[in-house]
Amino acid sequence: MFEKRRPGAVLFDRDGTLIRDVPYNGDPNRVEPMPGALEALARLRRADVPVAVVTNQSGVAKGLLSPDEMDQVNARVEELLGPFDAWAICVHDDADGCTCRKPAPGLVIRAAAVLDVSPRDCVVVGDIGRDMEAARAAGARGILVPTDVTRQEEIEQAPEVADDLTDVVDRVLSDTASPVAAIAAPWTRAIGWSRW
């Protein structure tokens, strides 16, 4: 069980968690924030909790979208939801055997390293089992926010389930009123997108 304390960072899955899932989206005009995403992120930022994105983007490996199209979508996400302290992106497919593609822990470890916090001090928020498995593999706390595509067994196996992003932030910020264990220095902000 995780100790009740404020996290060093909150790492969000992108599609289905922060924005509506449009499979292999390369069009920034189709980016639509999930309900409550902007407010949830604003609360974390006001509390000086670093926020990051950890996302699988196998559409690049499959040739369904270009790295430039992916970058444009990510830029639109930041335009709508504000700047993130780090991005960790896997552009591989399942068959590539990488260590970054969720459920592997690589993206969580990479984002934590960029933010200069331990993965154990991170909370990973996602909408499917792969997100929770990546959190578990990295030693991070996982919080599942189910959507219509989340399978029942993923909900049952999740370490923690929240109703929505507001509920996630309520849980994270109410864990303790103590200061955040580690706050990323301004120079740790990722330049561009960190791709593996």
GISULTA-V789850 format. One record per pair of residues at least 24 apart in sequence whose C-alpha atoms are under 6 Angstrom apart, sorted by sequence separation. I is the first residue (numbers start at 1). J is the second residue. If there is no record, write none. Layout:
i j
I J
I J
//
This chain:
i j
129 154
103 130
102 130
105 134
61 91
103 133
104 134
60 91
61 92
103 134
52 84
61 93
102 134
105 137
51 84
52 85
56 89
57 90
58 91
105 138
51 85
52 86
53 87
54 88
55 89
56 90
57 91
58 92
24 59
52 87
54 89
58 93
26 65
9 49
11 51
13 53
9 50
10 51
11 52
12 53
13 54
14 55
9 51
11 53
12 54
13 55
26 69
38 81
26 70
28 73
56 101
28 76
54 107
115 184
115 188
114 188
86 189
85 189
86 190
90 195
87 193
88 194
89 195
90 196
87 194
17 126
17 127
10 122
12 124
8 121
9 122
10 123
11 124
12 125
13 126
7 121
8 122
7 122
40 166
6 175
5 175
6 176
4 175
5 176
8 180
8 181
6 180
8 182
//
